[in-house]
Amino acid sequence: MKIVVQRTREASVTVDGEIVGKIPFGYMLLVGITHEDTAKEADFLADKIANLRIFEDENEKMNLSLMDVGGQILSVSQFTLYGDCRKGRRPSFSQAARPEQAEQLYNYFNEKLAEKGIHVETGKFGAMMDVSLVNDGPVTLIIESN
């Protein structure tokens, strides 16, 4: 799994003109899943993200986690994170998991975050989505399970 974590002041996702997910502050996650990914990778990344300390404390040091500050998550599936642009001019997505495998693991990952007490909003798997956010900092990290 490969996840882009963006600390955000607000974020939303719209499908066909309708807002399907929205958070006031926390993390905007772009979640990519490859063929080899299992629940083990999803468990690891859910724990890592929930406890990642990238919010500032009273001394302006990144010492606080999402759970410490009561933030929320907007999670959006993003198969293009596994786009390979090394050859030619059009990316190959052969490393992205098939939709039926990816959707199941994506839902599992979001459930694991919610089990930690985090409010999780999502986009619509497989849909064309308009994603909007105000990146806070900006703070953007790429986290991988391997």
C-alpha positions as CSV (number, residue, x, y, z in Angstrom):
1,M,0.0,0.0,0.0
2,K,1.1,3.5,-0.7
3,I,-0.7,6.5,1.0
4,V,-0.2,10.2,0.5
5,V,-1.0,11.9,3.9
6,Q,-1.8,15.6,3.7
7,R,-2.4,17.6,6.9
8,T,-5.5,19.7,6.1
9,R,-7.5,22.5,7.6
10,E,-10.5,21.2,5.6
11,A,-11.2,18.7,2.8
12,S,-14.1,17.4,0.7
13,V,-14.8,15.1,-2.1
14,T,-17.6,15.6,-4.7
15,V,-19.1,13.1,-7.1
16,D,-21.6,14.2,-9.8
17,G,-22.0,17.6,-8.1
18,E,-22.8,16.1,-4.7
19,I,-20.5,16.3,-1.7
20,V,-20.0,12.6,-0.5
21,G,-17.3,13.2,2.1
22,K,-16.2,16.3,4.1
23,I,-14.0,16.9,7.2
24,P,-13.3,20.2,9.1
25,F,-9.6,19.3,9.8
26,G,-7.3,16.4,10.0
27,Y,-5.8,14.2,7.2
28,M,-6.6,13.9,3.6
29,L,-5.5,10.4,2.5
30,L,-4.9,9.2,-1.1
31,V,-4.8,5.4,-0.8
32,G,-3.2,3.2,-3.4
33,I,-3.3,-0.6,-3.2
34,T,-1.1,-3.0,-5.2
35,H,-1.5,-6.8,-5.9
36,E,0.5,-8.0,-2.9
37,D,-1.3,-6.0,-0.3
38,T,-3.2,-7.8,2.5
39,A,-4.9,-7.0,5.8
40,K,-1.4,-7.0,7.4
41,E,-0.3,-3.9,5.4
42,A,-3.7,-2.2,6.0
43,D,-3.4,-2.8,9.8
44,F,0.2,-1.5,9.9
45,L,-0.7,1.7,7.9
46,A,-3.9,2.4,9.9
47,D,-1.9,2.2,13.1
48,K,1.0,4.3,11.7
49,I,-1.4,7.0,10.4
50,A,-3.5,7.2,13.5
51,N,-0.4,7.7,15.7
52,L,1.8,9.8,13.3
53,R,2.9,12.9,15.1
54,I,2.7,15.7,12.6
55,F,0.5,18.2,14.5
56,E,2.3,21.0,16.4
57,D,2.3,21.2,20.2
58,E,2.5,24.4,22.3
59,N,6.2,24.6,21.4
60,E,5.5,24.4,17.6
61,K,7.1,21.0,17.4
62,M,5.4,18.2,15.5
63,N,4.6,16.0,18.6
64,L,0.9,15.5,18.4
65,S,-1.0,12.8,16.5
66,L,-4.4,13.0,14.8
67,M,-5.9,11.3,17.8
68,D,-4.3,13.8,20.2
69,V,-5.9,16.7,18.4
70,G,-9.3,15.1,17.6
71,G,-8.8,15.3,13.8
72,Q,-10.8,13.4,11.2
73,I,-9.8,11.6,8.0
74,L,-11.0,12.0,4.4
75,S,-9.9,8.8,2.7
76,V,-9.9,8.6,-1.2
77,S,-9.0,5.6,-3.2
78,Q,-6.2,6.4,-5.7
79,F,-5.1,3.6,-8.0
80,T,-2.9,6.1,-9.9
81,L,-0.4,6.1,-7.1
82,Y,0.8,2.9,-8.7
83,G,1.2,4.4,-12.1
84,D,4.5,3.6,-13.7
85,C,5.8,6.4,-15.9
86,R,9.3,5.0,-16.7
87,K,8.5,3.9,-20.2
88,G,6.7,5.9,-22.9
89,R,4.4,8.8,-22.2
90,R,1.4,7.1,-20.9
91,P,1.5,5.5,-17.4
92,S,1.1,1.8,-16.9
93,F,-1.2,0.8,-14.0
94,S,-0.3,-2.9,-14.0
95,Q,1.0,-2.6,-10.4
96,A,-2.4,-1.4,-9.1
97,A,-4.6,-4.0,-7.6
98,R,-7.7,-5.1,-9.5
99,P,-10.8,-3.1,-8.4
100,E,-12.5,-5.9,-6.6
101,Q,-9.4,-6.7,-4.5
102,A,-8.6,-3.0,-3.9
103,E,-12.1,-2.0,-2.9
104,Q,-12.2,-4.7,-0.2
105,L,-8.9,-3.8,1.3
106,Y,-9.6,0.0,1.0
107,N,-12.9,-0.6,3.0
108,Y,-11.0,-2.7,5.5
109,F,-8.3,0.0,6.0
110,N,-11.0,2.6,6.6
111,E,-12.8,0.4,9.1
112,K,-9.5,-0.1,11.0
113,L,-9.1,3.7,11.3
114,A,-12.6,4.0,12.5
115,E,-12.1,1.3,15.1
116,K,-9.4,3.5,16.6
117,G,-12.1,6.2,17.3
118,I,-11.3,8.3,14.3
119,H,-14.1,9.8,12.3
120,V,-13.5,8.7,8.7
121,E,-15.2,10.1,5.6
122,T,-14.6,8.6,2.1
123,G,-15.0,9.3,-1.5
124,K,-16.8,6.9,-3.8
125,F,-14.6,4.0,-4.9
126,G,-14.1,3.9,-8.6
127,A,-15.9,7.1,-9.3
128,M,-14.6,10.3,-10.9
129,M,-14.1,12.6,-7.9
130,D,-13.4,16.2,-7.4
131,V,-11.2,16.5,-4.4
132,S,-10.7,19.8,-2.6
133,L,-8.5,20.6,0.4
134,V,-6.6,23.3,2.2
135,N,-3.2,21.8,2.9
136,D,-2.1,22.9,6.4
137,G,1.6,23.8,6.5
138,P,1.9,22.4,3.9
139,V,2.6,19.0,5.4
140,T,2.5,16.1,2.9
141,L,4.1,12.7,3.4
142,I,4.1,9.5,1.4
143,I,3.9,6.3,3.6
144,E,4.4,2.8,2.2
145,S,3.8,-0.5,3.8
146,N,7.0,-2.2,2.4
